[in-house]
Amino acid sequence: MFRIGVVVPSWHYWENPFKLQPLWELYYATVLEEEFIGKGQQIELIDLRGYPGETLPERVQEIPGHDVFMYWIMKSGDSVEIQGIVDLLRRQYPASLHVAGGTHVDMCTEECVKIFDAVVVGPGEHSLPQVIRDIHTGKLKRIYRQKYTEASFSHTPYPRRNFLPESSVVNNLLFAQYGGVPGTSVHFSRGCVYKCGFCVYNVPGFFQVRNPEMMKAEITYLKDTYGVQGINFRDEVIILPNERLSTTMFHVLGECDVIWRGQTTTMATDQQLVQARESGCQELAIGVETVDDQVMKIINKGWQAQTQIRHCIEQCHRIGIRIKMCLIFGLPGEPPDIVEKTMAFIEETKPDYVGLSGFCPVPGSPIFNNPGQYGIRYIDRDWSRHAHLLYRFGDQEEVGLPFEYEPENKWGKTFSREQIQRNIQEMQQWLNERAMVY
């Protein structure tokens, strides 16, 4: 029996790493299982989240031997830990091979090819099975590349959750504000057409959307197998600019009779918002990022006007959708009064919730690639500090802001890292006092 282990890292930066589900690891475990069913391959998910009382090396020591270990690294913040896992497993099982893909590998290919026996650049639906075939024939390559135009997400099988125990698939935390119904996470699309300066998750740079039959099949499977009543969408943009596609999705959700939440842009039309509510939408997270017009233009979100943000929130409140406003502090060009401006904007627009993060120049993003243009003098190459979550889930959290600005740039005086920290703490305390954080 040829054993393949798909490894989920600890997600050490989450206060509760089990609140969300490792969807991409589940996707590719499912793809491999379907590709090699009945062909002598055993696919297992090795979940390293939550090991109370144990250190990571102790937990890794308990992993049984596999012929191949696979990793899908979406966040650069996981890459250092994963490299440590690889080093430990190589000592335990010198004959095992290690293969990785994901956004971090796409953006840092030259670095990753030195760590793993093979890397996958681009989508994994076809490349990962080819890796296994090449291992069997002794023709393993170092780099496997595929274009997203050559891999249709529409027909990628939805992820089977039986690789995990039920307690890691469903919880009542995702919809705690909506009755605590059993909920789980889902992707109906991947990619994004927007090109925000701080982001790398617009890969591909267009939307790939599941076909409606696959959407319905996945939700039916989750309802019948796990009793799921709430769907938390992890899509970059859940209300698509293409109204035909969004209408199709809303129709499926309405038929499936679930409640749902997800993130979107303020570009959603009034009609789309009404359709979303009628299909079971309870909450939308909107990526406002900043309340300052100058900063909005600097990060290439100049298309999002404040009038547009206000209208979107007003429309959602009218039809009964709660709004979570997502903000980032520490972006280039922030004015000295960014805290006061943000508080005033929140008081005026009255979102139901606010998610505040510290800025992180993510590897591969336009700001990371051209730091001098944004007044950044230094970016820490310790990827373990690149989770961009500073104080988002706890007052003691120290993951984030892995950079320093020049004292001044073309937009004026800048904040030091310590000042950005203080701004975040002040804002977070203000939000906590108003019960706007979860």
C-alpha positions in Angstrom: 0.0 0.0 0.0 1.4 3.4 -1.1 0.6 5.9 1.7 0.0 9.7 1.0 -0.3 12.0 4.0 -1.8 15.5 3.5 -0.6 17.6 6.4 -2.5 20.4 8.1 -0.2 22.7 10.2 -1.1 23.9 13.7 -2.6 27.3 12.6 -0.9 28.6 15.8 -2.0 32.2 15.1 -5.7 31.4 15.5 -7.3 31.7 18.9 -9.4 28.6 18.0 -7.8 26.8 15.1 -10.8 24.5 14.8 -13.4 27.2 14.1 -12.5 27.0 10.4 -11.9 23.9 8.3 -8.8 23.1 6.2 -10.7 23.2 2.9 -7.8 23.1 0.4 -6.2 20.2 2.1 -9.6 18.4 2.0 -10.0 19.3 -1.7 -6.8 17.8 -2.7 -7.1 14.8 -0.5 -10.4 14.2 -2.2 -8.9 14.7 -5.7 -6.1 12.2 -5.0 -8.6 9.7 -3.5 -10.8 9.9 -6.5 -7.9 9.7 -9.0 -6.3 6.6 -7.4 -9.4 4.7 -6.0 -8.7 1.0 -6.2 -5.1 1.5 -7.3 -3.3 0.7 -4.1 -3.0 4.3 -2.7 -4.1 5.3 0.8 -4.8 9.0 1.4 -4.9 10.3 4.9 -5.2 13.8 6.4 -2.7 14.5 9.2 -4.2 17.3 11.3 -1.7 19.0 13.6 -4.1 21.6 15.0 -4.7 21.6 18.7 -2.2 19.4 20.6 -2.6 20.5 24.3 0.3 19.5 26.5 2.5 18.6 23.6 5.1 20.6 21.6 5.1 20.5 17.9 8.1 18.1 17.7 6.3 15.7 20.1 3.2 15.8 18.0 5.2 15.3 14.8 6.9 12.3 16.4 3.5 10.6 16.6 2.9 10.8 12.8 3.2 7.4 11.2 5.3 6.8 8.2 4.1 7.7 4.7 5.6 7.4 1.3 4.7 11.0 0.5 3.8 14.0 2.7 1.9 16.8 1.0 1.3 20.4 2.1 -0.9 23.2 0.7 0.6 26.5 2.0 -2.0 29.2 1.5 -0.5 31.6 4.1 3.1 32.5 4.3 2.6 32.5 8.1 2.5 28.7 8.0 5.6 28.2 5.9 8.2 28.3 8.7 6.3 25.8 10.8 5.8 23.5 7.8 9.6 23.6 7.0 10.1 22.6 10.6 7.7 19.7 10.2 9.5 18.6 7.0 12.9 18.7 8.8 11.5 16.5 11.7 9.8 14.0 9.3 13.0 13.7 7.2 14.8 12.5 10.3 12.1 10.1 11.2 11.4 8.8 7.7 14.5 9.5 5.4 12.9 7.7 2.4 9.7 9.7 2.4 9.1 12.5 -0.1 7.7 15.9 0.6 5.6 17.9 -1.9 4.0 21.4 -1.5 1.8 23.8 -3.3 -0.4 26.8 -2.5 -0.2 30.6 -2.7 3.1 30.8 -0.7 4.7 28.3 -3.1 3.4 30.3 -6.1 5.0 33.5 -4.7 8.2 32.0 -3.3 8.9 29.2 -5.7 12.7 29.4 -5.6 12.8 29.3 -1.9 10.3 26.4 -1.6 12.1 24.2 -4.2 15.1 24.1 -1.8 12.9 22.7 1.0 10.6 20.2 -0.8 11.3 17.3 -3.2 8.7 18.8 -5.6 6.5 21.9 -5.7 3.3 22.6 -7.5 2.8 26.1 -8.9 -0.8 26.9 -9.8 -3.8 24.8 -9.1 -3.3 21.2 -7.9 -6.2 19.3 -9.4 -4.0 17.8 -12.2 -0.5 18.4 -10.9 -0.8 16.5 -7.6 -2.0 13.3 -9.3 0.8 13.7 -11.8 3.3 14.0 -9.0 2.2 10.6 -7.7 2.3 9.0 -11.1 5.8 10.4 -11.7 7.0 9.0 -8.3 5.8 5.6 -9.3 7.7 5.8 -12.7 10.8 7.3 -11.2 10.3 10.6 -13.1 9.6 13.1 -10.4 10.3 16.7 -11.4 11.2 19.5 -9.1 8.6 21.9 -10.3 5.1 21.3 -11.7 3.4 24.2 -13.3 -0.2 24.6 -14.6 -2.3 27.6 -15.6 -5.6 28.1 -14.0 -7.2 28.3 -17.4 -6.2 24.7 -17.8 -8.0 23.6 -14.6 -11.7 24.2 -14.3 -12.8 24.6 -10.7 -16.3 24.0 -11.9 -15.8 20.3 -12.0 -13.3 19.8 -9.2 -15.0 17.3 -6.8 -16.2 18.9 -3.6 -14.1 18.0 -0.6 -15.2 14.9 1.3 -15.0 15.7 5.1 -14.7 12.1 6.2 -10.9 12.6 6.4 -11.6 14.5 9.7 -13.7 13.6 12.8 -17.1 15.2 12.8 -16.1 17.6 15.6 -13.5 19.1 13.2 -16.0 19.5 10.4 -19.0 21.1 12.1 -19.4 23.5 15.0 -21.8 26.1 16.4 -19.2 28.9 16.5 -19.5 30.0 12.9 -23.2 31.1 13.5 -23.0 31.9 17.2 -24.7 35.2 16.5 -27.5 33.4 14.5 -28.8 30.8 16.9 -25.6 28.7 17.0 -26.8 26.3 14.2 -24.4 23.6 13.1 -22.2 25.3 10.5 -19.2 24.6 8.3 -17.1 26.2 5.6 -17.4 25.9 1.8 -15.9 27.3 -1.4 -18.1 27.9 -4.4 -15.5 29.9 -6.3 -11.8 30.8 -6.4 -10.0 33.8 -7.7 -10.7 37.5 -7.7 -10.8 40.2 -10.4 -9.7 43.0 -8.1 -6.0 43.9 -7.7 -5.6 45.3 -4.2 -2.1 46.4 -3.5 -1.8 44.4 -0.2 -3.3 41.1 -1.5 -2.1 37.9 -3.2 -5.3 35.9 -3.1 -6.5 37.2 -6.4 -5.1 34.0 -7.9 -6.4 33.4 -10.5 -7.1 37.0 -11.5 -10.6 36.0 -12.6 -13.4 34.0 -11.0 -13.7 30.2 -11.4 -17.1 29.2 -10.2 -18.5 25.8 -9.4 -21.4 24.5 -11.5 -24.8 24.6 -9.8 -25.1 20.8 -9.7 -21.9 20.6 -7.7 -23.0 23.4 -5.4 -26.2 21.6 -4.6 -24.6 18.2 -4.2 -22.1 19.6 -1.7 -24.7 21.3 0.5 -27.0 18.2 0.3 -24.0 16.1 1.4 -23.3 18.4 4.3 -26.9 18.5 5.4 -27.5 14.8 5.1 -24.2 13.6 6.6 -23.5 16.2 9.3 -26.8 18.0 9.9 -25.3 21.3 8.7 -27.7 24.3 8.7 -25.3 27.2 8.2 -22.7 27.7 5.4 -19.7 30.0 6.0 -18.3 30.9 2.5 -14.5 31.3 2.3 -14.7 32.7 -1.3 -12.7 35.9 -1.8 -15.9 37.5 -3.2 -19.2 35.6 -2.6 -21.5 38.1 -4.5 -19.9 37.9 -7.9 -19.9 40.9 -10.3 -21.5 38.7 -12.9 -25.2 38.9 -12.0 -26.2 35.8 -14.0 -23.7 33.7 -12.0 -24.7 35.2 -8.6 -28.4 34.6 -9.4 -27.7 31.0 -10.1 -25.9 30.6 -6.8 -28.6 32.3 -4.8 -31.2 30.0 -6.5 -29.2 27.0 -5.3 -28.9 28.3 -1.8 -32.6 29.1 -1.6 -33.4 25.6 -2.7 -31.1 24.0 -0.2 -32.7 25.9 2.7 -29.6 26.9 4.7 -28.5 30.2 6.2 -25.2 31.6 5.1 -22.5 34.3 5.5 -19.5 35.3 3.5 -17.3 38.2 2.3 -17.9 40.5 -0.6 -17.3 43.9 -2.0 -19.4 47.0 -1.8 -19.9 46.7 -5.6 -22.9 44.3 -5.0 -26.0 45.8 -6.5 -29.2 46.4 -4.5 -30.9 43.6 -6.5 -28.1 41.2 -5.7 -28.3 42.1 -2.0 -32.0 41.4 -2.0 -31.5 38.1 -3.7 -28.8 37.2 -1.2 -31.1 37.9 1.8 -33.9 35.9 0.2 -31.5 33.0 -0.3 -30.6 32.9 3.4 -27.8 35.4 3.8 -27.5 36.6 7.5 -24.2 38.5 7.3 -21.8 40.0 4.8 -18.2 40.9 5.6 -17.2 43.8 3.3 -13.5 44.7 2.7 -13.6 48.4 3.4 -9.9 48.2 4.6 -9.6 52.0 5.3 -11.8 55.0 5.8 -9.2 57.4 4.3 -9.7 58.2 0.6 -5.9 58.8 0.0 -5.0 55.4 1.5 -7.8 53.8 -0.6 -6.1 55.0 -3.8 -2.6 54.0 -2.6 -3.7 50.4 -2.1 -5.5 50.4 -5.5 -9.0 50.4 -4.1 -9.9 53.8 -5.5 -12.9 52.3 -7.2 -14.5 52.0 -3.7 -16.0 55.4 -2.8 -17.2 56.2 0.7 -20.7 57.0 -0.7 -20.7 53.5 -2.1 -19.7 51.9 1.2 -22.4 53.9 3.0 -25.1 52.9 0.5 -24.1 49.2 0.7 -24.4 49.2 4.5 -27.7 51.1 4.4 -29.2 48.7 1.9 -28.1 45.7 3.9 -29.6 47.1 7.1 -32.9 47.8 5.2 -33.3 44.3 4.1 -32.0 42.5 7.2 -28.4 41.6 6.4 -25.9 42.3 9.2 -22.6 43.9 8.1 -19.1 43.1 9.3 -16.7 45.9 8.2 -13.2 44.6 7.6 -10.4 47.2 8.3 -6.6 47.3 8.2 -4.4 49.6 10.3 -0.9 50.4 9.3 -1.4 50.9 5.5 0.8 53.3 3.6 -0.3 56.9 3.7 -2.4 56.8 6.8 -3.1 60.2 8.3 -2.2 61.1 11.9 -5.9 61.0 12.9 -6.7 57.6 11.4 -8.1 56.3 14.7 -10.5 59.2 15.2 -11.5 59.1 11.5 -12.3 55.4 11.7 -14.3 55.8 14.9 -16.3 58.6 13.3 -17.0 56.6 10.2 -18.1 53.6 12.2 -20.4 55.7 14.3 -21.9 57.2 11.2 -22.4 54.0 9.1 -23.2 51.7 12.1 -21.9 48.3 10.9 -23.0 45.5 13.2 -19.4 44.1 13.6 -15.9 45.2 12.7 -12.9 43.0 12.0 -9.6 44.9 12.5 -6.2 43.6 11.3 -2.7 44.9 11.3 -1.2 45.4 7.8 1.1 42.7 6.5 3.0 43.2 3.2 2.3 39.6 2.0 5.0 38.0 -0.1 4.1 38.4 -3.8 1.8 41.4 -3.3 2.4 44.7 -5.2 3.4 46.4 -1.9 5.8 43.6 -1.0 7.4 43.6 -4.4 7.9 47.4 -4.5 8.3 48.5 -0.8 10.2 51.6 -1.6 7.3 53.0 -3.6 5.2 52.8 -0.4 7.8 54.3 1.9 8.7 50.9 3.5 12.4 50.6 4.5 12.3 47.1 5.9 10.3 43.9 5.6 11.0 41.0 7.9 11.7 37.8 5.9 10.7 35.6 8.9 7.5 34.3 7.4 6.2 33.2 10.7 5.4 36.9 11.5 3.4 37.2 8.3 -0.1 36.2 9.5 -1.5 39.8 9.7 -3.6 39.3 12.7 -2.1 41.6 15.3 -4.5 41.8 18.3 -7.4 40.5 16.2 -8.2 37.6 18.5 -6.5 38.5 21.8 -4.8 41.4 23.6 -1.5 39.4 23.9 -1.3 38.4 20.3 2.1 39.3 18.7 1.8 38.1 15.1 1.8 40.8 12.5 3.3 44.1 11.3 6.6 42.5 10.0 7.9 45.8 8.5 9.0 49.3 9.3 8.3 52.6 7.4 10.8 55.3 6.6 10.1 58.2 9.1 8.6 60.1 6.2 7.4 59.2 2.7 5.7 61.1 -0.1 2.5 61.2 1.8 4.0 62.8 4.9 5.1 61.5 8.3 4.6 57.8 9.0 3.6 55.7 12.0 6.3 53.5 13.6 5.5 49.9 14.3 4.9 50.7 18.0 2.5 53.5 17.0 0.6 51.2 14.7 0.3 48.7 17.6 -1.1 51.4 19.9 -3.6 52.5 17.3 -4.8 48.9 16.9 -5.1 48.4 20.6 -7.0 51.6 21.1 -9.3 50.8 18.3 -9.8 47.2 19.4 -10.7 48.3 22.9 -13.2 50.9 21.6 -14.8 48.1 19.5 -14.9 45.7 22.4 -16.7 48.2 24.6 -19.4 48.4 21.9 -19.6 44.6 21.5 -18.6 44.9 17.8 -16.0 42.1 17.8 -16.3 38.4 17.5 
